[in-house]
């Protein structure tokens, strides 16, 4: 049975955190959108999220990325409010400020050095980072263990219930009329009749524009619409514990307590392509978390999992409209939670207007990877 | 609600405390069985809704029989045998960290 070709304004390929935010953002502007989602057996980078809405230490080598990040955090309250008003889902977004903790003087020095280099870059936004001594950290995180020597703090850092975020985006986008086509792996995208034809199994969809938000799958899909998307999978592993009474009131970049009480631990960045947990890595992660917060040691681990996240060559996003196939866009990034507000409220409107303004987006073009290396 | 069968009732006595109050059990009882035999069908409130919960499957799969035993929280009562002097406490809501 073939699904009859239908006309949409935009076909969004990939229904994870990036795709659903873009689709919701387009639909709230009145565009007719179809989201094509590969399904449960896809790589699903969103599964590897740590639910952080995070500013700290971003943008070394690309101050524009730090500005883009701070812009997104600035939009997050309004984004959260609008989703709650529309869907009734409370995202539990908290912005108490976040930490990166040092377990040795050497780690503390490296951290201070990184932040100094970051802040020395021209064009960095105000983010209020500071290095804090052990005594200062202790006041805000009374549960720290004796090995914590201090850390860096940023008042703009926070976290959210990312399960609810994806749920709200899907619920919201469908309530706004977005057609959701699940369990459909896109095999081919072609230019046709001034727009695009997307073939996915028995589905044959037509849209004036197409947006690639398929994570690691963007590279192959990009080839057929003149988009260069050099991305690779990067494995991350996560641990979550049983729900405990609240005791960790600020997220740390690798340890956070969810709104429901579970402790999440996530610390690995592995150049692997198999989404399989490894006990050695998990043990290292658990050990570091317990050294930061000894109370975690008595909690039962409920679940561990691995996921393949998306990494571009320099770690920064790629947002681009195809030069050879105008109307085809790609949006790929590592921080789908933090940037969800931007994707919905800044990127989607630009796609709707058919143009990514150069002043905001030219730094994120994949052309940056083609600059010849210095001799 | 639950009564010991005659042969179980004949086993040696074991004394433990539940929320500080003395309870008499038999050697071989799991903590869950001892609670049920003592007339307690609930041992905690669930963090999700605050509703009362108690031992259900009695084989370690349902996680409803969670109690604090000798200061360690979220122990499955059906998986722990009673010992003389054991301190069992019912739990309210989420596990207290450090217990």
HADDOCK unambig.tbl for C-alpha pairs under 7 A between the chains (distance, minus, plus):
assign (segid A and resid 243 and name CA) (segid B and resid 94 and name CA) 5.99 0.50 0.50
assign (segid A and resid 243 and name CA) (segid B and resid 95 and name CA) 6.64 0.50 0.50
assign (segid A and resid 244 and name CA) (segid B and resid 94 and name CA) 4.94 0.50 0.50
assign (segid A and resid 244 and name CA) (segid B and resid 95 and name CA) 4.53 0.50 0.50
assign (segid A and resid 244 and name CA) (segid B and resid 96 and name CA) 5.88 0.50 0.50
assign (segid A and resid 244 and name CA) (segid B and resid 97 and name CA) 6.08 0.50 0.50
assign (segid A and resid 245 and name CA) (segid B and resid 94 and name CA) 5.13 0.50 0.50
assign (segid A and resid 245 and name CA) (segid B and resid 95 and name CA) 5.74 0.50 0.50
assign (segid A and resid 245 and name CA) (segid B and resid 96 and name CA) 5.28 0.50 0.50
assign (segid A and resid 245 and name CA) (segid B and resid 97 and name CA) 6.37 0.50 0.50
assign (segid A and resid 295 and name CA) (segid B and resid 97 and name CA) 6.23 0.50 0.50
assign (segid A and resid 295 and name CA) (segid B and resid 98 and name CA) 5.44 0.50 0.50
assign (segid A and resid 298 and name CA) (segid B and resid 98 and name CA) 6.83 0.50 0.50
